[in-house]
Structures are given as structure tokens and as C-alpha cells.
Amino acid sequence: VQRGELHIKELEEATSRHRDKVAEASQAVETLLPAVDGAVSGVKAVVQTGLPFHVAERVASLDALAGQVKDGLLSPQAALLRLWGAVEDELRLAKETGLYRQVIPLEGEEVLADIARVGMMLLYFRAPDGRTGRAVRDGDGWRFVTYDASTPTGREQDLQVRALFDALTKQIKRGFFRLPNALVVPEGA
């Protein structure tokens, strides 16, 4: 009987310690929630103001992460790990050059264009009708401007972008590429 009573007393103490640990963990979760929310908002702001490359998909991923935390489906600790993965993806995007497809607004209509992204610094496009151009910052947003191939400067810029697309299509990602100056607004813009 004494052994049984001792065993019960030990179990009650272990249960009490476990309850204390659960209470501490729950307090830690509550203190992490604002940090997770702030971190997600910060990464989301960077994505929204950066180069217009698949912004809707990248923001939707961050919104889904925040929603899972808010709904209690994901702990703040797990959310921070996933958020760190998203930050690493953003850093990877800044290092890579590649050829992609994306819907862009071009002269009042939505067009599925080929996109050549040079890190997160430059974004050139080639429309299905053959027009080429680049993304240009316009105040807080971006717009897509075509190169005017009827002018000598525009023709040279058009040829440079076409050469970049050809090289990327052939999987040539290293070397010397002459690209249109990103600091100069194209003629007619």
C-alpha cells in the first residue's frame, strides 16, 4: 500500500511538472506570435516592393503561412522555420539568372510573356508577338516598357535582349552579356 501511495505521489509530481512546462510553452507561443506576424509582414513588404517577378504567388505563400499560424495549424516555431526557408528562397532568387514565363500587363492588356530575370535587379521580357522590353520602376509600382526598334538605340536594346534570351534558352548563364542600361528610361516611355 505504501509503495502504491508513493507511486501515486510521484505521478502527481510528474503531472504537476508537466503542467508547468505546458504553461511555460504556451506563454512562449503567445510571445512569439507578434514576432512571427512582424517577420512575415517584413518579408511580404520586400516581396511587394521588389522586382515584379511572380509577386502574387510569393505573397500568397506568405499569406498562407500567416493564416496557418493564426488558425493554430502551425506553431510559431515551425512558422519561423518556414519563414526562414522563404527568406532563403528570396536570397536564391537574388543570386540566380533564369528564363521563365509570366503574365505581365503590356500596353493595357495581360500578356503571357517570356521573362529573363537577372537576379532581383533586372527583368526583361519577350512578348509572343516579338516585342521586347523591361520592367521599369514607376513610383511605388512597376510597368513594362517595350523597346522601340524603329530607333537606333531601341534597335540595339532590342538586339541585346534577344541575345540574352537566346543565351538563356541555350542554358548559357555565365559569360559577358551586353544588356540595355537599366538606369536609362527607354525612348517613348
C-alpha positions as CSV (number, residue, x, y, z in Angstrom):
1,V,0.0,0.0,0.0
2,Q,2.8,2.4,0.9
3,R,4.6,1.6,-2.5
4,G,1.3,2.3,-4.3
5,E,0.8,5.6,-2.4
6,L,4.4,6.6,-3.2
7,H,4.0,5.8,-6.8
8,I,0.8,7.9,-6.9
9,K,2.6,10.8,-5.3
10,E,5.5,10.5,-7.8
11,L,2.9,10.5,-10.7
12,E,1.2,13.6,-9.3
13,E,4.5,15.4,-9.1
14,A,5.4,14.4,-12.6
15,T,2.0,15.6,-13.8
16,S,2.5,18.9,-12.0
17,R,5.9,19.4,-13.6
18,H,4.4,18.6,-17.0
19,R,1.6,21.1,-16.5
20,D,4.2,23.8,-15.6
21,K,6.2,23.0,-18.7
22,V,3.0,23.2,-20.9
23,A,2.1,26.6,-19.3
24,E,5.6,27.9,-20.0
25,A,5.4,26.7,-23.6
26,S,2.1,28.3,-24.0
27,Q,3.4,31.6,-22.8
28,A,6.4,31.3,-25.2
29,V,3.9,30.7,-28.0
30,E,2.0,33.8,-27.1
31,T,5.1,36.0,-27.0
32,L,6.3,34.6,-30.4
33,L,3.0,35.3,-32.3
34,P,3.7,39.1,-32.7
35,A,7.3,38.3,-33.8
36,V,6.1,35.9,-36.4
37,D,3.5,38.3,-37.6
38,G,6.0,41.1,-37.9
39,A,8.6,39.0,-39.6
40,V,6.0,37.8,-42.2
41,S,4.9,41.4,-42.8
42,G,8.5,42.5,-43.3
43,V,9.3,39.8,-45.9
44,K,6.0,40.4,-47.6
45,A,6.8,44.1,-47.9
46,V,10.1,43.3,-49.5
47,V,8.4,41.0,-52.0
48,Q,5.8,43.5,-52.9
49,T,8.2,46.4,-53.5
50,G,10.9,44.3,-55.2
51,L,11.2,43.3,-58.8
52,P,7.8,42.2,-60.3
53,F,8.6,38.6,-60.6
54,H,5.7,36.2,-59.7
55,V,4.8,38.5,-56.8
56,A,1.2,37.2,-56.4
57,E,2.5,33.6,-55.9
58,R,5.2,34.7,-53.5
59,V,2.8,36.9,-51.4
60,A,0.2,34.1,-51.4
61,S,2.7,31.7,-49.9
62,L,3.5,34.2,-47.1
63,D,-0.2,34.9,-46.5
64,A,-0.9,31.1,-46.3
65,L,1.9,30.8,-43.7
66,A,0.4,33.7,-41.6
67,G,-3.0,32.2,-41.9
68,Q,-1.9,28.8,-40.7
69,V,-0.3,30.4,-37.6
70,K,-3.4,32.5,-36.9
71,D,-5.7,29.4,-37.3
72,G,-3.5,27.4,-34.9
73,L,-2.5,24.9,-37.6
74,L,1.2,25.8,-37.3
75,S,3.2,26.6,-34.2
76,P,5.1,29.9,-34.2
77,Q,8.4,28.0,-34.0
78,A,7.5,25.9,-37.1
79,A,6.3,29.1,-38.9
80,L,9.6,30.8,-38.2
81,L,11.4,27.8,-39.7
82,R,9.2,28.0,-42.8
83,L,9.7,31.8,-43.0
84,W,13.4,31.3,-42.9
85,G,13.0,29.0,-45.8
86,A,11.1,31.7,-47.7
87,V,13.9,34.2,-46.9
88,E,16.5,31.7,-48.3
89,D,14.3,31.4,-51.4
90,E,14.4,35.2,-51.8
91,L,18.2,35.2,-51.4
92,R,18.4,32.4,-54.0
93,L,16.3,34.4,-56.4
94,A,18.7,37.4,-56.0
95,K,21.7,35.2,-57.0
96,E,20.2,33.4,-60.0
97,T,19.6,34.3,-63.6
98,G,16.9,32.4,-65.5
99,L,14.3,32.2,-68.1
100,Y,10.6,32.0,-67.0
101,R,7.1,32.7,-68.2
102,Q,4.8,35.2,-66.5
103,V,1.6,37.2,-67.2
104,I,2.5,40.8,-67.5
105,P,0.5,44.0,-68.2
106,L,1.7,45.3,-71.5
107,E,0.1,48.4,-73.1
108,G,-3.3,47.8,-71.5
109,E,-3.6,44.1,-71.8
110,E,-2.4,41.0,-70.0
111,V,0.2,39.0,-72.0
112,L,1.9,35.7,-71.2
113,A,5.5,36.6,-71.9
114,D,8.9,35.0,-71.6
115,I,10.8,36.6,-68.8
116,A,14.6,36.9,-68.4
117,R,15.3,37.7,-64.7
118,V,18.9,38.8,-63.8
119,G,19.0,38.3,-60.1
120,M,16.5,40.6,-58.5
121,M,18.0,43.6,-60.3
122,L,16.7,43.4,-63.9
123,L,13.7,41.8,-65.6
124,Y,13.4,41.7,-69.4
125,F,10.5,40.3,-71.4
126,R,9.8,39.0,-74.8
127,A,6.1,39.1,-75.8
128,P,4.5,36.4,-78.0
129,D,4.3,39.0,-80.9
130,G,8.1,39.5,-80.7
131,R,8.2,42.8,-78.8
132,T,10.9,43.1,-76.2
133,G,11.4,45.4,-73.2
134,R,11.9,45.5,-69.5
135,A,10.3,46.3,-66.1
136,V,10.7,49.9,-65.1
137,R,10.0,51.2,-61.6
138,D,7.2,53.7,-61.7
139,G,6.8,55.4,-58.3
140,D,5.8,52.7,-55.9
141,G,5.0,50.2,-58.6
142,W,6.3,48.8,-61.8
143,R,5.4,49.0,-65.5
144,F,6.6,47.0,-68.5
145,V,8.0,49.1,-71.3
146,T,8.9,47.9,-74.8
147,Y,11.9,48.9,-76.8
148,D,11.2,50.9,-79.9
149,A,13.0,49.0,-82.6
150,S,12.5,51.8,-85.1
151,T,15.2,54.0,-83.4
152,P,18.9,53.1,-83.4
153,T,19.1,53.0,-79.6
154,G,15.9,51.0,-79.4
155,R,17.0,48.5,-82.0
156,E,20.3,48.0,-80.2
157,Q,18.5,47.4,-76.9
158,D,16.1,45.0,-78.6
159,L,19.0,43.0,-80.1
160,Q,20.8,42.9,-76.7
161,V,17.6,41.5,-75.0
162,R,17.1,39.0,-77.9
163,A,20.7,37.8,-77.5
164,L,20.2,37.4,-73.7
165,F,17.1,35.2,-74.4
166,D,19.0,33.1,-76.9
167,A,21.8,32.5,-74.5
168,L,19.4,31.6,-71.6
169,T,17.5,29.3,-74.0
170,K,20.8,27.5,-74.7
171,Q,21.4,27.2,-71.0
172,I,24.3,29.7,-71.2
173,K,24.2,31.6,-67.9
174,R,27.8,32.6,-67.5
175,G,29.8,34.9,-69.6
176,F,29.8,38.5,-70.8
177,F,26.3,39.8,-71.8
178,R,25.8,43.3,-73.1
179,L,22.5,44.5,-71.7
180,P,20.4,47.7,-72.0
181,N,21.2,50.2,-69.3
182,A,18.7,49.8,-66.5
183,L,19.2,53.3,-65.3
184,V,18.0,54.9,-68.6
185,V,14.3,55.0,-69.3
186,P,13.7,53.6,-72.8
187,E,12.6,56.0,-75.6
188,G,8.9,56.5,-75.8
189,A,8.4,55.6,-72.1
